[in-house]
Amino acid sequence: MTDYAGLKNKVAIVTGAAGDIGKATVNLLISHEAKILALDIDPAVHSLAQGERVITQVCDVSREQDVVSAVALARSAFGQVDMLINNAGITLNKPATETAVEEWDRIMAVNARGYFLFCKEALKAMQPRQQGAIVNVASIVSVVGMKTTAAYSASKGAIAQLTRVLALEVAEQGIRVNAVAPGVVETDMLSGIVEDSRATLASYGHAHPLGRVAQPQEIAEAIVWLASPKASFVTGTVLMADGGYTAQ
């Protein structure tokens, strides 16, 4: 296992922690002895609780009061916030002309507004200590087009740009802001939006030069590396964890 020096007893907030990438990220942070506040709108997040080291809370990232409450909980329980992993997200597989305004608004509320709210509140906790790291989970569709993903792609594009702007705004305060842009990952979310997940995964796999889709653990490794001191001179980047997809 890679030695992520400096993560022991560091405090991380992980959103979307009940999902596949979220759980993989929480488990990787646990293995490096970080302290974690794991959040999700799904009460299943409570299954991740581990005594005083991993605490959990149900949270709707699109609600400002939920976000304020979550960051306050991390500070009261652990005394500080060192890392924010913005991973919560929802998707929609529809052409733009078939996307309802309400669907568009919900995607943007969770994927764009939610990331902004958590960045804003986490930075308030990090700035007095002049240190910290934020990792936002974007997507390959933040930089390339893909049919039937208008709302989702727009929200992920917003995340990529938010990452770059925030990195510039807080660099002098010793805080790093980066994003990971996964290609297709084998998750329950993907299975829920396609009719034949096995056939779809095979098709998506062939579209990646590495010839397969990613596993959640592989994306978690990229996330935790960016959040760790190992990436101490990396900020404002959108790391393409996409099996070579965007290199084509």
N, C-alpha and C positions, 0 to 999 in steps of 0.2 A: 504494500500500500504506500502511496506517496505520502511523505512526511510534510504535512501542512504546519510547519513551525509557527507558533504564535496563536493558534486557535484555542488552546486550552483556556477554559473559563471566559472566553470571549462570548458576548451576548448577541444572538442572532434572532431576528424576527423573520419568520417564513410564512408567507401567505399561500393560499392554495395547497396547504400542507396535507390534505387528505387525498389529493390526486397522486398519480403515479410519480411524476417528476418531483412533486413536493415531498412525498414520503421518502423517496430516494435521497433527496437533499437533506432532510432531517436526519435520516439514519447515518449519512456520511458525516454530518456535523457532530452527531453523537459519538461516532467512532474517534473523532479528534477532540473529544471532551469539551466541546462548546456547551454553552447554556442557551436554551432555545424557547422562544414563545412561538408555538405552532398554531396557525389560524386557518380557518376555513368556514365557509357558510354551511358546510355539511357537518352535523354533529359527530360523524364518524371520526373527526379529528381528535376527539377525546381518547381514542384508542392509542394515540401516540404518547400520552402522558407518561413520564417516568420520574416520579418523586419530585424533588426540588430542581432537578436539572432540566426537565422538559415539561413546561406547563402549556396548557391549551385553552383556547377560547373560540367560541363561534363568532364569526365576524363577517359582515357584508361589506366588502371593500368599497362599494359605491356609496356607502353612508358615512358622512364625515364624522358623526358622533361615534360610530363603531371604530373608526380608525383612531381617533383621538383617545378613546378608551383603551384600545389595544396597546398603543405606544406608552400610555401612562402605566398600564399593567406591567409591561416589560421593565420600565424604570423603577417601579415600586418593588417588583419581585427580585430584580437583579442589580439594580442600582445604576444601570447605564444601557446604552444601545451601541453596539460596535458594528453590526452588520444588518442590512435589510435585504432580504431576498423577495422581490416582488414577482410572484409566480402565479397568483390567482388569475384565472381567465376563463372565458366562455367562447364558443365558436358558433358559426352559422354557415351552413353550406347551401347558399341560395344565390341565383343571379341577382344583380342589382335591381332589375325591374320587378322581381318577385319579392323583394325585401320590404317588409312593412316598416313604417317610420318607427313604430314602437320597438321592433326588433333591432333596428339600427341604434336607437337610443340606448337600449339595454346593453348591447355590445360595447358601445363607447363608454357607458357608465362604469362598467366593470373593468374593461381592459385599459382604458385611457384615464378616465377620472380616478379610478381606484389607485392606479400607479402614482398619479400626481399627488393624491391625498396622502398616501403612505410616504412618498419621498419628502413631502413638505413637513410632515410631523416627525419623521425620523431625523431629518436634518436639524430640526430644532433641538433634538436630544444630542446630536453629534457635535454641533457647532461649538458649544461651550468647552468641549474637550479637545477641539481642533484635530479630530481624527475620526475615521469611520469609512465604511465601504458600502455602496449600494450596488446590487446586481438586479437588473430588470430582465425578465424573460420576454424577448421579442419573438421573431420568427423569420424564416426566409422570405415570407410575404411582406415583410417590412421593406424589402428592397427589390423584389421581383414580382411580376404580376402572375396571378393564378385565377382562372375562371371560377365563378361561383363563390368568391370569397370577398366581395366588396366591403362589407361592414367589418369583417375580421381583419382584412388587410389594412384598411384605413386605421383601425385602432392600433395595430402593431407598428405601422409606420409612425404613428404619433408617439409610441413608446420609444422608438429608435431616436427620434428627434429630441424628445424630452431628455433622454440619456445624455446626448451630446451637449445640450444647453446647460443642464445642471452640472455636468462635469466642469464646464468652464466657469460657472458661477461659484463653485465651492472649492476649486483646486487650491487657491491660496490658503484655505483653511485646513488643508491636509486631508480632505475627504475625497475619495475616489468614487466615480459613478460610471458603471459599465453595463453592457447588456450582452446576453447570450441569444443568438438567433438560431434555434434548432431547425433542422430539416424535419422530415416526417419521423415521428417517434411512435413506437408501439405502446399505446396507452388505451385505457378504457374510454377516454374521450373520443378517440378516433373510431373505436369500435361502435360507439353510439351514434355516429353520424353517417356511416356507410352501410350499405345493405349486405355486402359480402366482404367482411373485414379481411379475411385471409387472401382473397384474390386482390383486394385493393392494396394490402401491404406488399404483396409480391410485385404489383405494378409500380407502386411508389418506390420500392426498393431498387428496381431496375433503372429508375430515373436518377438515382444517386450514383455517381461514379464509383463509390465503394461497393455498390451492388446490393445494398440492403438498407433498411431503415434503422434508426437509432433505438437503443434501449434507454429507459429512464435513467439508469445509473450512469450512463455515459454523459448525459446532459448535466446530471448532478455534479459530476467531476469537474466539468467546465465552470459551472456556477461557483462551486466552492473554491476552485483555484482563483477565480477573479476576486472573490471576497477575501481571500487570505493574503497575508503579507508576501507570499510568493509572487504576487502580481503588483508589488508596491509601486512600480513605475508605469502602470497601465491605467489610464483613465480616458473616458470619452470614446471608447471603442465599442463597436458592435461585433462581437466574436461569432463568426459563422461556424456553428457546430452542425454542419449539414452534409457530411459525407462527400463534399466536393460539389454539391448541387449548383451553388452560385458561381463556381469557377468555370462553368461551361460557357 
